[in-house]
Structures are given as C-alpha cells and as structure tokens.
Amino acid sequence: MSRYLPTILLALLFGGLNAQNGCPGCVVSLPDSLAADTIYLSQAPDGQVGVYYDGDLSFRMPKTTTPVNATDPETPPGLTISQVTILSVSNLPPGLSWQANQAQFNPAEQTDGCGKLCGTPLIPGLYNVEVIVEAQVFILSQTTAFTFPVLILPGTSVTDGFTLENNSGCGSVTAAFLNNIPSGGQEGYSYFWDFGNGNQSVNENPAPQTYSQPGVYEVQYEARIDTFGYLLTEVVVESVGCNDVFNGAPDLRVEVWDPDGVRIFDSPHVQNAQPPLSFTLNLFIGPGNYLLRVMDEDSGLEGGDDECGTVNFTQNSSGQFSSGSLQASLSIIHPVDTIRSVDTVIVYEQPEAPSLFSQAGFPLCAGDSLLLLTDELDGLQWYQDSLPVVGADSASLMVMESGAYWVSRTTPDGCSAVSDVEEVFFPPLPAAPVFFNVDNLLSLYEPGSLPTGHQLQWFLDGQPINGANAPDFCAEASGTYTLEVTDPASGCTSFYTLGITYNPAFPGCMPTSTAEASPLFGLELFPNPAANIAFLRGGMNGKSAEILLFNAQGQLLSSQMTEAGTGAFSVELDMSRHPAGPYWLVVRAGGVMERLSLVKR
C-alpha cells in the first residue's frame, strides 16, 4: 500500500477522534455537489486570543482508493478501504479542546462525519495540529501522522472595543463612539483612536466625528490595559561556585532586597542542591534597583551563611545573569492587555436633485394631459400627493389629475434626492351648454348653469357665426349647430352640438316681442321624480297648447296637443319607454313657451 493513503484519509477523518471531551454537538455540513466516492475536508476557521472558538470540521472519506489515486498515482485505484481509525491528536492551540462524532469509520457504511474544536485560545500562532491515523485496505494497515493548520490571531478585537453609532449615510455622516472598555477611573488604561478622517484622539470618550466627503473611512481603536504590574515569578539558579562544608553540595536559598535595602523575600533552603534549581517567588516588583542574593545555608556553623553570588535587576531584567561563578535566570512577567477594534464609516455620494419640467399647452382643463419630464434615466420614482405612482419609474409621467407631483432618484447605494414640486391643477370644465330647438329657435335649457362672466359663441357646421354670442339663436338654415361656453376664470371651454332641420313655417322664429300674453298659468308637474307616468296640469285661456318632451341632449322625444278651452287641462305623460335621467318639458301656446324639468327615476 502507498505510504500516502493514510495521510490523505487522515485529513478527512480528523472528526473521528474521541480522546478528549468538552466540545460536543458538531454539525455535518457538506456541499451538495460532492460525489459519493470522494475526498473532502472543510477548513478549520481562524481563531483569536481571548475570543471563544467554536469551529466545526466536516469531511467525507473515500469508499475506495480511486479518489486517492487522482492525487497519488502510487496508490492503485479501485481498492476498497475497509476501516480508518484515528488514534490521537496533539499540538492543539492552548485553551482548545476537541471532540468528534466517532473514532472508527467503515466507509462501506458511512463516509460523512464531523468534529468540533472549542475553547478560548490563549496564545497566538499558527499551529500544525498533528493527528495519528491508521488506515486498512484488506489485511494491510499502516500508521502515520498528518498535520493541518489552525491559525490563532493575536488578542485583538474588531467588534468589542467600541460601539459605532451612525456608521453610514449619504453626503455626510456624523458618527458617535462609545468606549466599550471604560477605565472606571482606574489608572493603567490608555486609549488611541484614529478616525480615518485625519483626526486622532487619546481620550477615553472622544467627541463625535463628521465625515463630509464620500468614501470609506476605517476607524481604528486601541485600548491598553496595564494594571497588573511586574511579577517576578521564578528564579532558576543554573550554577554556583560555592560548596558546603567538606565540599558537599550547597544548601541553596535566595533572597530579594528592594531598592530601600529591605529584604522582601527569603526562600526556604534546599539541602544539597543540584543546579539547575528553580525557586518560585510570585513577587511584585516596583520601580528601582533590586538585589538578588543566592545563599548557601550554613546555619549553626561558625561564620554563618555563605553568599554564592548577587545579581542586580529591575522590572525589565527578565533573562539570564552572571555574577562570578553564579549563573541565574529571572522570569519577570508584565502582562499588558491590548484590545484593538476596527470598524468603518461609509459615506455614499449624495445625488443631485433631479430637474423637473413639463410639456403641455395652456390653459390646463379637466380632460387634458400634462407630460412631466426629468433629466435622469434610472432609479426613478414619481409621486402624487405624497404617494408613489405605481409603475411610474421612467423619465416621463403623463399627468391627467390635479395634484402635487415630484420625482425622486435613488442611487444603487440607496441615496435619494427629490425634485421640486410641480403643482398641477386641471380646472373643471363649465357645464355643457345644452340647448333645444323649437320652431328654429335654439335656446339653453339652463341659462343659470353658465359660469360667472361667461362667454358664448354659436357655430354652424364648425364655423363661428359672427355676432352670435347670446344664449338664444334663431336658426336660418339647416345644419349642425354648436354652442361653446368659456369660463373666463380658468379659460376652459365646453360645448354642445345638435343637428337642426330648418322649419320654413317659422321664419324669424316668431320673436317673443310680438307674442300674446301668456295663456298658461299654474303649471304643475307631478310626481317628480316620476317612475313611469307623470301628470302635467295647468290653466288655459281659450288656446290649445303644444307639449314637447326633450331629453338632456336636446333631442325631441314626443309632442302632443291639448284641446282649446277656458278651463284647466291635465295631460298624462308616458315615461315608461324612456331611460332614467333628466328631461325637459316645453309647453308652447300662442308663440309663448314655458319650460319645466322632469326626472325619471
């Protein structure tokens, strides 16, 4: 068997280990596109000192040696892998533990697995985790070691140092910073801020910063916590020249004297010491010069203890020292926590307000349209009276309703600008000047519906009739007559058109100035509104009357005559064959007309 096969399998089967506990619950997460007989191992995520690590490794092991052959030609393809066993794991980053779903795998039955690394890393570095694996093909097996990297980054934080409030915006951003690692008034804290806009600060709580130009600004934060002090943890006496009585091994002890000459530490002696000899002190060291004395304990003997050597040291003197025959090492630790965080402030470009202009004839009236245009092409939305116009996202908008219109433009970054507001008003048209024809006399149904200060103009076959500006007009020929009314307040016009057949029996329309006194009195129309039947009553003065029924468009629907007499008359009006709506009755007798309105419901 190839010597590479177990190594490749090991990369896949790290998750099968179960020698350590503390990280249960790994999750298998494999790409959907993986082949059934393949080699796959996910990467171990990077960690960071002081930040809890929780990373899963998922794998798929091969069923045969064919995938192995693709990367290692020395391994013959097509051989069935019967079992893989992970034996041990070493060189884990300090602070991390591991646990896997199982230790042994039979690829014929199961190929997928996972393992979890967890804990809080203590020391940064690139760790080559070593795994011992045993692979078996038929009756052959081989044990080998395999390594994979786990990177532990230094003890910095990109999220915990500060809170950035208002970190993005359009045109200009004013960001505020909240220090998440406050000193609480305790000495030993120092801070440094670089806001990325040319400003820096060493304040614990800096002032807000304004970013007035578009761009991406990196905010860097550093907090140094130097509150532990200097701790002399250990003294190792590596060699001495002093000996005990009769050249025996010395009974060694160490003393530490502070800068004021006061002995602050005296260790128990070690009889017949054989260097190197370690003494644990855990003694805090302040500023100034200290003295380390290495003594040979000779209690009870004449002359007292012997000094084997002295060493002068300070807070920064960790390391090896020599003094005559004395060689010693001092371990002084001075832990300083450094927390670094990085965040960004993004200022997007503020777009200019889109221009807004219109194309339309004036004046505008109800029923007209107005084309609104902008000089922008994309990211548009039109609004009417503060509501978006559905589907209106092009560079133009056809407007047919009164309202306040504007357009907004939004860039791909999400920044918006709005145009000026265009107030659009479509004044209502004046009521159509509906007229009717009685013996060539064209007369308005409702003269009172005309707007104040109205202007009238009569037309025959589309041509204005010179001087024809009164509410009534006497037709002198057959044709299509139109009456146009203009409202001077808005400039809007409306019109009504009716085809007229000239009646030669009434030349000059029988002017009312030659008419007899009205033979009608006390006209009464009921019920009004009517359903199917209405009644018209009135008084006669020896004359017969003609009763004409017109619809709202001025078309004659029916006519009937009453008998001449001196008494009252009553006429039944059959409305059953006419649709609901407004109608006009014209009662004419002796060249005089009177009009009444009738509504069918």
Wavefront OBJ file of the C-alpha trace (Angstrom):
o trace
v 0.000 0.000 0.000
v 1.131 3.542 -0.724
v 2.519 5.429 2.191
v 0.356 8.421 1.206
v -3.010 6.744 1.618
v -3.256 7.013 5.398
v -2.161 10.655 5.231
v -4.945 11.584 2.819
v -7.522 9.676 4.799
v -6.436 11.363 7.982
v -7.264 14.739 6.585
v -10.774 13.506 6.092
v -11.186 11.729 9.382
v -9.964 14.169 11.961
v -13.549 14.369 13.100
v -13.491 10.713 14.119
v -11.396 11.263 17.211
v -12.882 10.825 20.654
v -9.918 11.027 23.010
v -10.911 14.335 24.596
v -14.190 15.746 25.769
v -15.744 19.164 26.112
v -16.909 20.097 22.568
v -19.988 18.046 21.752
v -22.525 18.667 19.057
v -20.670 19.074 15.791
v -22.762 19.512 12.654
v -22.033 17.852 9.331
v -22.177 20.466 6.564
v -21.044 19.298 3.142
v -21.514 20.777 -0.324
v -24.457 19.317 -2.206
v -22.333 18.681 -5.276
v -19.911 16.223 -3.618
v -19.547 12.836 -5.285
v -20.331 9.717 -3.254
v -16.765 8.357 -3.536
v -14.544 11.374 -2.976
v -12.149 13.103 -0.579
v -13.234 16.292 1.207
v -12.256 18.137 4.381
v -13.502 21.569 5.339
v -11.042 24.146 6.599
v -10.596 24.933 10.268
v -11.694 28.525 10.915
v -9.195 31.030 12.270
v -9.334 31.897 15.958
v -8.336 34.828 18.101
v -6.761 35.045 21.525
v -9.373 35.757 24.165
v -12.302 35.123 21.832
v -14.260 31.924 22.304
v -13.592 29.484 19.484
v -16.275 27.153 18.204
v -15.475 25.584 14.866
v -16.774 22.524 13.069
v -14.832 20.396 10.614
v -16.896 18.320 8.187
v -15.498 15.585 5.993
v -16.318 12.871 3.513
v -13.974 9.905 3.299
v -13.466 7.820 0.146
v -15.013 4.416 -0.226
v -12.160 3.175 -2.419
v -8.626 4.166 -3.346
v -9.774 5.671 -6.671
v -10.059 9.271 -5.360
v -6.690 8.789 -3.660
v -5.121 7.716 -6.950
v -6.209 11.014 -8.524
v -3.695 12.846 -6.317
v -1.287 9.982 -5.548
v -0.546 7.776 -8.600
v 1.421 5.374 -6.383
v -1.841 4.248 -4.809
v -3.576 1.723 -7.069
v -7.206 2.667 -7.794
v -10.245 0.529 -7.162
v -9.260 -0.954 -3.796
v -11.910 -0.980 -1.088
v -10.999 0.839 2.128
v -12.285 -1.332 4.940
v -11.588 0.798 8.034
v -9.992 4.017 9.205
v -9.123 4.717 12.862
v -7.918 7.985 14.362
v -5.562 7.205 17.201
v -4.598 10.546 18.786
v -4.350 14.343 18.368
v -1.561 16.585 19.618
v -0.320 20.193 19.363
v -3.706 21.764 19.760
v -3.619 25.520 20.416
v -3.532 26.134 24.190
v -7.022 26.586 25.512
v -8.765 24.472 22.847
v -10.372 21.070 23.220
v -11.858 18.747 20.648
v -14.498 16.095 20.326
v -15.803 14.125 17.364
v -18.818 12.082 16.431
v -16.894 8.763 16.357
v -13.386 7.218 16.252
v -13.708 4.447 13.684
v -15.284 4.503 10.255
v -16.252 1.766 7.859
v -16.521 3.653 4.543
v -18.777 0.998 3.076
v -21.442 2.010 5.603
v -20.652 5.628 6.456
v -18.491 8.244 4.799
v -19.595 11.539 6.361
v -18.594 12.849 9.748
v -17.603 15.928 11.719
v -15.565 17.147 14.629
v -15.627 20.261 16.788
v -12.834 22.435 18.170
v -13.830 24.734 21.016
v -12.456 26.781 23.869
v -10.735 30.117 24.349
v -7.289 30.335 22.696
v -4.583 31.634 24.999
v -1.529 32.126 22.785
v -1.419 33.333 19.180
v 0.333 31.407 16.444
v -0.013 29.015 13.530
v -0.480 25.561 14.975
v 0.071 22.441 12.929
v -2.259 20.067 14.710
v -0.861 16.551 14.493
v -3.149 13.570 14.097
v -2.128 9.911 14.211
v -4.209 7.731 11.907
v -4.387 4.073 10.930
v -5.921 3.032 7.583
v -6.698 -0.542 6.495
v -7.180 -1.945 2.988
v -7.876 -5.661 3.039
v -5.383 -7.068 5.577
v -2.842 -4.278 5.150
v -2.686 -1.395 7.596
v -0.328 1.493 8.201
v 0.013 4.145 10.879
v 1.207 7.620 10.042
v 0.941 11.244 11.192
v -0.901 14.035 9.466
v -0.961 17.759 10.246
v -3.415 20.519 9.407
v -3.113 24.221 10.276
v -5.129 26.204 12.795
v -4.348 29.921 12.874
v -4.844 31.760 16.164
v -4.651 35.507 15.676
v -3.265 37.917 18.279
v -5.508 39.166 21.028
v -7.265 41.942 19.162
v -10.943 42.642 18.727
v -12.711 44.043 15.778
v -16.051 44.323 17.491
v -15.750 44.602 21.246
v -13.677 47.759 21.687
v -16.246 50.369 20.827
v -19.715 50.912 19.547
v -20.033 52.988 16.433
v -23.296 54.845 16.160
v -24.424 56.074 12.728
v -21.808 54.369 10.608
v -23.156 55.109 7.144
v -25.110 57.726 5.317
v -25.413 59.839 2.233
v -23.438 63.009 1.601
v -22.268 63.485 5.188
v -22.185 61.348 8.338
v -21.680 62.373 11.942
v -20.647 59.297 13.889
v -20.558 58.878 17.655
v -18.254 56.491 19.536
v -18.973 54.647 22.752
v -15.986 53.107 24.503
v -16.892 49.561 25.495
v -13.784 49.161 27.691
v -14.056 52.037 30.162
v -11.397 52.629 32.796
v -13.830 53.441 35.576
v -11.267 55.944 36.842
v -8.625 53.271 37.356
v -5.062 54.064 36.344
v -3.255 51.950 33.799
v -5.726 52.443 30.930
v -4.697 54.249 27.789
v -6.537 54.732 24.512
v -5.807 55.672 20.952
v -8.345 56.476 18.258
v -7.686 57.008 14.576
v -10.947 58.070 12.974
v -9.769 57.735 9.387
v -10.683 61.321 8.532
v -7.364 62.834 9.565
v -8.351 63.184 13.233
v -6.943 61.224 16.149
v -7.643 61.182 19.863
v -6.294 59.689 23.079
v -9.440 60.448 25.042
v -11.361 57.660 26.655
v -14.591 59.044 25.220
v -13.872 61.070 22.100
v -16.177 63.637 20.551
v -18.351 62.716 17.558
v -16.700 62.920 14.171
v -18.136 64.330 10.955
v -17.301 62.730 7.623
v -18.308 65.242 4.972
v -16.926 63.648 1.805
v -17.941 60.385 0.126
v -15.626 57.478 0.903
v -14.876 54.545 3.186
v -13.215 55.565 6.456
v -11.534 52.993 8.673
v -11.841 53.700 12.380
v -9.054 52.122 14.430
v -9.270 51.757 18.188
v -6.713 50.537 20.675
v -7.060 50.140 24.428
v -4.006 49.173 26.524
v -4.736 47.842 29.995
v -1.556 47.955 32.106
v -2.852 47.292 35.598
v -1.184 44.014 36.523
v 2.331 45.313 37.247
v 5.638 43.378 37.140
v 5.702 39.944 38.727
v 8.930 38.080 39.460
v 7.613 34.558 39.056
v 10.708 32.383 39.138
v 14.441 32.358 39.797
v 16.453 29.478 38.367
v 19.919 29.014 39.851
v 21.707 27.377 36.963
v 25.174 27.083 38.532
v 27.090 28.270 41.605
v 30.687 28.082 42.741
v 30.021 27.740 46.437
v 30.074 24.381 48.183
v 29.050 23.199 51.579
v 31.473 22.095 54.316
v 33.785 19.338 53.171
v 32.967 20.247 49.541
v 29.463 18.905 49.806
v 26.603 20.267 47.701
v 25.390 23.654 48.984
v 22.115 24.196 50.768
v 20.794 26.927 48.495
v 18.239 29.620 49.173
v 17.534 33.008 47.514
v 16.849 36.457 48.936
v 15.395 39.555 47.250
v 16.154 43.065 48.562
v 14.177 46.118 47.450
v 15.696 49.488 46.398
v 15.493 50.699 50.025
v 17.666 47.825 51.245
v 14.831 45.894 52.820
v 14.746 42.155 52.356
v 11.331 41.356 50.923
v 11.784 37.689 50.133
v 13.687 34.815 51.699
v 13.093 31.331 50.371
v 13.446 28.095 52.309
v 16.790 26.457 51.652
v 17.188 23.336 49.564
v 19.656 20.904 51.101
v 22.399 19.501 48.947
v 21.029 21.373 45.951
v 21.924 20.234 42.490
v 21.622 23.124 39.970
v 19.729 23.954 37.963
v 17.372 24.691 40.818
v 14.091 26.590 40.447
v 12.591 28.889 43.101
v 9.010 30.128 42.746
v 8.611 33.699 44.041
v 5.475 35.375 42.534
v 6.771 38.661 43.898
v 5.555 42.025 42.525
v 8.440 44.325 41.566
v 8.209 48.083 41.611
v 10.494 50.726 40.088
v 14.164 50.925 41.072
v 17.111 48.567 41.513
v 16.602 45.253 43.268
v 19.167 42.786 44.584
v 19.012 39.005 44.233
v 21.282 37.111 46.653
v 21.925 33.389 46.316
v 22.949 31.976 49.707
v 24.443 28.712 50.980
v 22.597 27.964 54.187
v 25.129 27.143 56.933
v 23.029 27.662 59.983
v 24.744 26.714 63.222
v 28.193 26.771 61.696
v 30.805 29.278 62.586
v 30.813 32.180 60.176
v 27.142 31.898 59.227
v 25.698 31.576 55.710
v 27.845 31.887 52.614
v 26.907 34.175 49.745
v 27.169 32.358 46.423
v 26.602 35.488 44.361
v 24.394 38.540 43.850
v 22.532 39.937 40.893
v 21.193 43.482 40.465
v 17.956 43.666 38.474
v 14.996 45.924 37.680
v 11.454 45.445 36.405
v 12.796 44.915 32.906
v 15.550 42.454 33.793
v 13.906 39.196 32.829
v 16.508 36.799 31.450
v 19.924 35.266 32.294
v 22.512 36.858 34.570
v 26.077 36.000 35.552
v 27.932 37.165 38.604
v 31.250 35.391 39.110
v 30.520 31.713 39.352
v 26.797 32.397 39.760
v 24.574 31.940 36.758
v 20.863 32.536 37.253
v 17.725 33.248 35.224
v 14.924 35.585 36.299
v 11.407 35.373 34.916
v 9.547 38.666 35.248
v 6.192 38.920 33.553
v 4.412 42.150 32.769
v 1.116 41.249 31.074
v -0.474 44.125 29.191
v -3.823 43.535 27.525
v -4.178 45.226 24.179
v -7.620 45.359 22.608
v -7.881 46.534 19.041
v -11.078 47.079 17.136
v -11.652 48.186 13.600
v -14.842 49.416 12.032
v -15.734 51.520 9.043
v -17.765 54.592 8.336
v -19.139 54.681 4.806
v -20.264 57.937 3.250
v -22.087 57.476 -0.022
v -22.316 60.174 -2.628
v -25.441 62.268 -2.365
v -27.093 62.567 -5.788
v -28.193 65.941 -7.071
v -31.874 66.733 -7.107
v -33.385 65.737 -10.454
v -34.696 68.574 -12.610
v -38.408 68.641 -13.345
v -40.067 70.344 -16.309
v -43.295 69.933 -18.251
v -44.631 69.959 -21.782
v -48.252 70.943 -22.284
v -50.478 73.508 -23.884
v -52.114 76.022 -21.571
v -54.521 76.551 -20.048
v -54.973 73.118 -18.493
v -58.522 71.910 -18.106
v -60.249 68.751 -16.945
v -59.668 66.078 -19.550
v -56.343 67.494 -20.676
v -52.959 65.842 -20.022
v -49.589 67.185 -18.916
v -46.261 65.478 -19.653
v -43.782 65.789 -16.780
v -40.125 65.118 -17.616
v -36.848 64.723 -15.711
v -33.241 64.721 -16.895
v -32.404 61.475 -15.033
v -32.757 57.994 -16.509
v -32.600 55.396 -13.734
v -33.537 54.849 -10.109
v -36.660 56.987 -10.534
v -40.000 57.032 -8.742
v -42.788 59.517 -9.360
v -45.077 60.743 -6.576
v -48.506 62.331 -6.490
v -49.663 63.986 -3.267
v -47.005 62.096 -1.216
v -47.978 58.690 -2.627
v -45.856 56.816 -5.162
v -47.414 56.400 -8.576
v -47.460 52.645 -9.198
v -45.154 51.627 -12.039
v -44.009 55.199 -12.676
v -40.240 54.780 -12.846
v -39.336 56.174 -16.263
v -38.050 59.621 -17.189
v -41.525 60.914 -18.015
v -45.001 60.868 -16.484
v -48.274 61.680 -18.216
v -50.490 63.529 -15.741
v -54.277 63.839 -16.059
v -55.282 64.604 -12.466
v -54.780 67.618 -10.255
v -52.185 67.230 -7.529
v -48.664 67.891 -6.304
v -46.140 65.912 -8.365
v -42.438 65.282 -7.920
v -39.842 62.644 -8.793
v -37.170 61.013 -6.624
v -33.954 59.400 -7.752
v -32.269 56.651 -5.741
v -28.693 55.557 -6.481
v -27.544 51.923 -6.211
v -26.053 52.874 -2.811
v -29.524 53.786 -1.548
v -29.087 57.565 -1.509
v -32.037 59.613 -2.718
v -32.800 63.120 -3.870
v -36.120 64.665 -4.834
v -37.050 67.276 -7.390
v -39.007 70.444 -6.820
v -42.763 70.013 -6.529
v -44.916 70.716 -9.557
v -48.414 71.801 -8.568
v -50.728 70.665 -11.342
v -54.354 71.827 -11.497
v -56.960 70.844 -14.022
v -59.893 73.265 -13.542
v -63.306 71.704 -14.152
v -64.983 72.352 -17.449
v -68.047 74.554 -17.379
v -71.328 72.706 -17.708
v -72.127 71.801 -21.290
v -74.476 74.464 -22.737
v -77.253 72.071 -23.735
v -79.853 73.707 -25.950
v -83.024 72.640 -27.738
v -84.836 73.686 -30.882
v -88.403 74.905 -31.021
v -89.505 76.304 -34.355
v -85.927 77.230 -35.345
v -85.262 78.965 -32.009
v -82.227 77.425 -30.292
v -82.491 78.029 -26.555
v -80.485 76.951 -23.495
v -82.103 74.513 -21.133
v -80.472 76.047 -18.045
v -79.095 79.537 -18.545
v -78.406 79.630 -14.799
v -75.722 76.942 -15.148
v -73.419 79.256 -17.096
v -70.291 80.405 -15.185
v -69.990 83.966 -13.971
v -68.824 86.283 -16.724
v -69.234 83.538 -19.299
v -68.528 83.969 -22.978
v -70.757 82.265 -25.596
v -70.195 81.547 -29.248
v -72.514 79.827 -31.753
v -71.131 77.751 -34.628
v -72.742 76.420 -37.795
v -71.032 73.386 -39.295
v -67.864 74.130 -37.327
v -67.600 77.805 -38.335
v -68.208 80.591 -35.827
v -71.290 82.702 -36.534
v -70.322 86.344 -36.395
v -72.006 88.167 -33.522
v -73.829 85.074 -32.266
v -72.986 85.331 -28.568
v -76.400 85.302 -26.877
v -77.992 82.394 -25.000
v -80.600 82.016 -27.776
v -80.087 81.856 -31.503
v -82.578 81.850 -34.366
v -81.535 79.308 -36.938
v -81.938 80.401 -40.537
v -80.772 77.195 -42.199
v -80.430 73.501 -41.587
v -77.067 72.232 -40.292
v -75.028 71.229 -37.282
v -75.158 73.913 -34.610
v -72.679 74.136 -31.756
v -72.728 76.385 -28.714
v -69.404 76.916 -26.915
v -69.112 78.426 -23.462
v -65.837 79.741 -21.965
v -65.199 80.270 -18.258
v -63.001 83.389 -18.096
v -61.714 82.412 -14.630
v -59.993 79.280 -15.941
v -60.019 79.710 -19.712
v -61.690 76.301 -20.003
v -64.435 75.703 -22.524
v -67.181 73.194 -23.175
v -69.686 72.876 -25.954
v -72.865 71.221 -27.100
v -73.764 70.214 -30.656
v -77.175 69.485 -32.153
v -78.290 68.804 -35.707
v -81.110 71.200 -36.746
v -83.593 70.947 -39.632
v -84.863 74.373 -40.567
v -88.663 74.745 -40.364
v -89.788 77.240 -43.051
v -93.151 77.645 -41.315
v -91.440 79.714 -38.630
v -89.267 82.300 -40.294
v -87.578 84.534 -37.852
v -88.532 82.127 -35.042
v -91.663 84.146 -34.147
v -89.957 86.662 -31.877
v -91.384 86.886 -28.409
v -91.839 90.654 -28.720
v -94.945 90.046 -30.930
v -96.393 87.222 -28.811
v -99.665 87.414 -26.971
v -99.812 87.420 -23.231
v -99.164 84.017 -21.747
v -102.273 81.836 -21.971
v -100.814 79.431 -19.410
v -100.858 79.706 -15.682
v -100.397 77.484 -12.659
v -98.362 74.727 -14.357
v -97.996 71.722 -12.082
v -95.888 68.623 -12.849
v -96.190 65.574 -10.585
v -94.860 63.209 -9.372
v -91.362 64.496 -9.934
v -89.186 62.401 -9.927
v -91.564 60.072 -11.724
v -91.453 56.331 -12.326
v -93.425 55.553 -15.494
v -96.308 58.083 -15.500
v -96.210 61.842 -14.832
v -99.060 64.382 -14.977
v -98.946 67.962 -16.188
v -101.744 70.291 -15.127
v -102.367 73.903 -15.966
v -104.884 76.580 -16.861
v -105.953 77.520 -20.425
v -107.191 80.842 -21.704
v -109.050 79.726 -24.758
v -105.941 78.422 -26.503
v -104.657 74.971 -27.290
v -101.118 74.135 -26.065
v -98.336 72.029 -27.531
v -96.382 69.910 -25.024
v -92.876 68.841 -26.134
v -90.642 66.308 -24.317
v -86.831 66.623 -24.745
v -84.008 64.538 -23.333
v -80.891 66.038 -21.715
v -79.130 66.129 -25.090
v -81.826 68.378 -26.564
v -83.425 65.720 -28.714
v -87.198 65.889 -29.178
v -88.783 62.693 -27.942
v -92.521 63.354 -28.220
v -95.144 66.069 -28.701
v -98.889 66.327 -28.047
v -101.611 68.964 -28.204
v -104.263 69.948 -25.667
v -107.789 70.954 -26.596
v -108.665 74.657 -26.682
v -110.871 75.797 -23.835
v -111.197 78.121 -20.950
v -110.728 75.681 -18.098
v -107.851 73.643 -16.656
v -106.141 70.836 -18.508
v -104.468 67.641 -17.383
v -102.120 65.603 -19.575
v -100.710 62.174 -18.811
v -97.048 61.718 -19.804
v -95.945 58.146 -20.505
v -92.244 57.830 -19.435
v -92.108 54.026 -19.367
v -90.177 53.688 -22.618
v -87.544 56.256 -21.653
v -84.439 55.555 -19.516
v -83.887 57.112 -16.135
v -82.394 60.570 -16.175
v -83.234 64.259 -16.596
v -85.788 65.524 -19.166
v -87.318 68.840 -20.238
v -90.935 69.741 -20.933
v -91.707 72.716 -23.153
v -95.266 73.974 -23.130
v -95.964 76.330 -26.029
v -99.133 78.266 -26.830
v -99.726 81.439 -28.854
v -96.000 81.921 -29.516
v -95.070 81.790 -25.822
v -93.036 78.999 -24.205
v -92.569 77.804 -20.667
v -90.146 75.087 -19.563
v -90.217 72.584 -16.722
v -87.669 69.936 -15.718
v -88.657 66.326 -15.148
v -86.570 63.496 -13.673
v -87.354 59.873 -14.284
v -86.078 57.531 -11.609
l 1 2 3 4 5 6 7 8 9 10 11 12 13 14 15 16 17 18 19 20 21 22 23 24 25 26 27 28 29 30 31 32 33 34 35 36 37 38 39 40 41 42 43 44 45 46 47 48 49 50 51 52 53 54 55 56 57 58 59 60 61 62 63 64 65 66 67 68 69 70 71 72 73 74 75 76 77 78 79 80 81 82 83 84 85 86 87 88 89 90 91 92 93 94 95 96 97 98 99 100 101 102 103 104 105 106 107 108 109 110 111 112 113 114 115 116 117 118 119 120 121 122 123 124 125 126 127 128 129 130 131 132 133 134 135 136 137 138 139 140 141 142 143 144 145 146 147 148 149 150 151 152 153 154 155 156 157 158 159 160 161 162 163 164 165 166 167 168 169 170 171 172 173 174 175 176 177 178 179 180 181 182 183 184 185 186 187 188 189 190 191 192 193 194 195 196 197 198 199 200 201 202 203 204 205 206 207 208 209 210 211 212 213 214 215 216 217 218 219 220 221 222 223 224 225 226 227 228 229 230 231 232 233 234 235 236 237 238 239 240 241 242 243 244 245 246 247 248 249 250 251 252 253 254 255 256 257 258 259 260 261 262 263 264 265 266 267 268 269 270 271 272 273 274 275 276 277 278 279 280 281 282 283 284 285 286 287 288 289 290 291 292 293 294 295 296 297 298 299 300 301 302 303 304 305 306 307 308 309 310 311 312 313 314 315 316 317 318 319 320 321 322 323 324 325 326 327 328 329 330 331 332 333 334 335 336 337 338 339 340 341 342 343 344 345 346 347 348 349 350 351 352 353 354 355 356 357 358 359 360 361 362 363 364 365 366 367 368 369 370 371 372 373 374 375 376 377 378 379 380 381 382 383 384 385 386 387 388 389 390 391 392 393 394 395 396 397 398 399 400 401 402 403 404 405 406 407 408 409 410 411 412 413 414 415 416 417 418 419 420 421 422 423 424 425 426 427 428 429 430 431 432 433 434 435 436 437 438 439 440 441 442 443 444 445 446 447 448 449 450 451 452 453 454 455 456 457 458 459 460 461 462 463 464 465 466 467 468 469 470 471 472 473 474 475 476 477 478 479 480 481 482 483 484 485 486 487 488 489 490 491 492 493 494 495 496 497 498 499 500 501 502 503 504 505 506 507 508 509 510 511 512 513 514 515 516 517 518 519 520 521 522 523 524 525 526 527 528 529 530 531 532 533 534 535 536 537 538 539 540 541 542 543 544 545 546 547 548 549 550 551 552 553 554 555 556 557 558 559 560 561 562 563 564 565 566 567 568 569 570 571 572 573 574 575 576 577 578 579 580 581 582 583 584 585 586 587 588 589 590 591 592 593 594 595 596 597 598 599 600 601
